[in-house]
C-alpha cells in the first residue's frame, strides 16, 4: 500500500515572526490528527527553515531518536550532555535523548538554514543520552539506527537514475530536492520537494525514477515485534 503526502498538505508550525518556519508531515502539537500519529517508528518528519540568527532555544527531549539532515546552510547544535557541533549539508546528526536531554538549535550563519528533522521511537525507553555526527554520507550509503530498528538511506540520483524502495514493513520516502516518479502511465505519481510517499509491507516497492537531479531520504523500518530481544 502506498500513501502520497504533498508538501502543501503538511501542517504549518514554527514562529515566522521569529524567523522559524516549520512544516510537519505527521500529527504534531496543536495539529492533532488521530489518523496521522506515526508511521512505523517515525514520530515526526519536520521541514525547518531558520533565518540568520533564528533558532530554537534550550528545550527538552526524552525517549526519542532525533535524526537531522541539513539541506542548506549550517546548523549549530548544543546539548546538556556536552556536545557542541556545526552540522552541514551531507552530514547525518543523531541525538538519542534517552532518559532526558536538553538542546539548542540555531542558525548562527549569515545565510538561510533549511533542515529536515526526523524523530523515531526507540525500542527501549530510558538510558543515557548519546550523540554522533557522520560527515559526508555518500550516495546510496545507509545509516543504521538499531535503537529504533530502522535504517536511513540517502540517494542523489541524476535525471533518469533509479531510487530503489527497500523491502521493509514500512518505507518512508521524502524528496529533499528535484523530482522523482513512481509508476508509469495514468497511474504515475511525480513527487517534488517536500512530498513524501509511505509504503506499507512494500516487500521491495517500485523504484522511483528521477525526472530531474534529485536528493531523496528513505527510512527503512521493520516490524518492531521481530527486533532482537523483543518479547
N, C-alpha and C positions, 0 to 999 in steps of 0.2 A: 504494500500500500504506500502511496506517495501523497504528501500534502505540500502544496506550494504556499509560501507566505511572501507577499510582495513587500518591498521596503516601505511603501506607503501605508501598509497595514500594521506596522509596528506602533506600539504605544508611545506617545511623546512623554518626555520627562526632562529632568535636569532643571536648570535655572538660567534661561537665556539672558536675563539681565545681568547675571554674574559671569557670562561668557561660557556657560556649560549647556550643551545641547545633547540630549540622550534619546535614543530610540530603542525600546525594549521589544524583543521578539516573543518573550514569554510573560505570563502574568507577573506583575511587579508592583509593589507598593499600593498606591491608590488605584492602579489599573488591575483590579481583581477580576480574573476570568477563570471560573472553575473548569472550563473545558481546555484551558491552555496553561496549566500549572507547571508542568515539566515535560521533558521528553527524554526517556531513558534516564540516565544520570544527570542530564543537563537541566539545571535550575534557572539559568539566565544566559542570554546572549545579547549583550548591550553594545550598541554602537555609541561611542562617546566622542564628542568634539569639544576641545577646550581652547579658548582664545589665549593668546600670550598673557601670562600672569594669573590665569584662572586655575582652579583646581578644587579637589575635594580635601577639606581639612581633616584632621585626625578623626577617625571613626572606627568602630569595632566590627569584627567578623568572628564567627566561630563555626566549626563543623562544616567547613566549605573548602573545596579546592578551587582556587581562583587562578585562571589562566588568561594571560593578556597578550594580545598581538597588536603591535604598533603598525599602523598603516602609513602615517605621515607624521613627521616631527619627532620630538623627544619627550619621553615620559620620565619624570623624576619620581622615584618611589622611596619612601622611608617608612620603616615599621618599628614597633616597640620591641621586636626581637633583635634589633641592632643592625638591620640591613639598610643601606642607602645606595641606590643604583640609578643610573640613567639607562632607559630601555629604548632601543631604536628599531626602525623597520628591519624585519628579518630575524629579530630576537623573539624567543618564547620566554615569558616570565611566568613562574608558578609560585604562588603563596598558599601553603597549606595552613589554614587558620587554626585547625585542630581545636584544642580546648579554649582558645581565645587569643586574639592579637588585634592590635590597632595599627592602622597605617594611614599615610598621607600620599595623595597622588596629585601632581601638579604639572603644569606646563611652564617651566622656567625659561624656555627658549623664546627667541624673538618671533618665530613663525607659528602658524596654527599646528595643533596636535589632533590627530584622529587615531583612535584605537578601538579594538574590539575586545571586550572583556566577557569571559565565559565562566560561569560558576557551575561546579559539579558537586553532587552529593558524594561524600566518601563512603566506603564500605563500612568503616567503623568510626564512630564519633570520638572526640576527645584526643588526648595525646599532646605532644609538644609541637608548636608551630615549626615549619621548615620553609625554606626559600631557595630558589635557584633561578638563574637566567642562562639559557642556552643561546649562544650568539650565532647568528648567521645560519639558520636552519635551511638546508638545501631543498631543492625541488624534489618532491616525492619521498622525502625523508620523514619517517614517523617520529612523533614524540609520545612516548608511553607514559601513561598516568595510572599505574597499578592501584593507587589508593582509591580510584573511582572505577576500576576495571574498564578503562577506556584508553583510546589511542587517538591522537590528533595527527592528521595528515595535512601537509601543505603542498599544494600543486600550483605551478605557474606555467600553464600551457601557452604556447604561441597559437595564433589563429590556426584552426584546423587540428590542433592537438586534442588528445582524449584524456578525460579525467575519470578514472575508474571509481565506482562506488563500491566500497568493500563489503564483503559478505558479513553481515552483522545482524544482531537482533534489532538494533537501532542505528541508523546512519543519518547524521545531520550535516547538510551541505550549505555553507554560507559563502556567497560570492562577495569578495572584497573589492575587486575591480574587474573591468572587462565584462564580457558576456559569454554565457555557455548555454547550450541547448540540450535538452533531454528529449529523446524520441524523434520520430520523423512524421512527415505529412501533417494531416489536420490535427493529430494528437500531440504535436510537438509543443514543448514549453521552453521558452527562452527566458533565462534569468540574468538580471543585471545587478549592479552594485547594491548591496543591502537586501537582495532577495535571498530566500532560503528554501531548501527542499528537505523534507523529512521522510525517510524511508523506514518502514517497519517490517521486520522479517524479510530484508531485501534478498538474502541468500546470494549476494553479489548482484546488485541492481544494475540497471542500464548505465553504461558510461555516458558522461556528458561530453559534448564536442564544443571546444572553444570557437565561438564565432568572431572573436577578437582576442588579442592578447589578454590573458586573464590571470587573476590570483584567487585561489579558492581554498577555503578551510573546510576540512571534513572530520567530524567526530565519528569514530567507530566505537560503538558501545555494545557490550554483551550483557545478556541476562545475568543480573547480579546473583541470582539463585545458583548459578553454576560457578561462581567465583571460588577459588581455592579457599577451603576452610568454611565456606558458607554452610549454615545448618539447614 
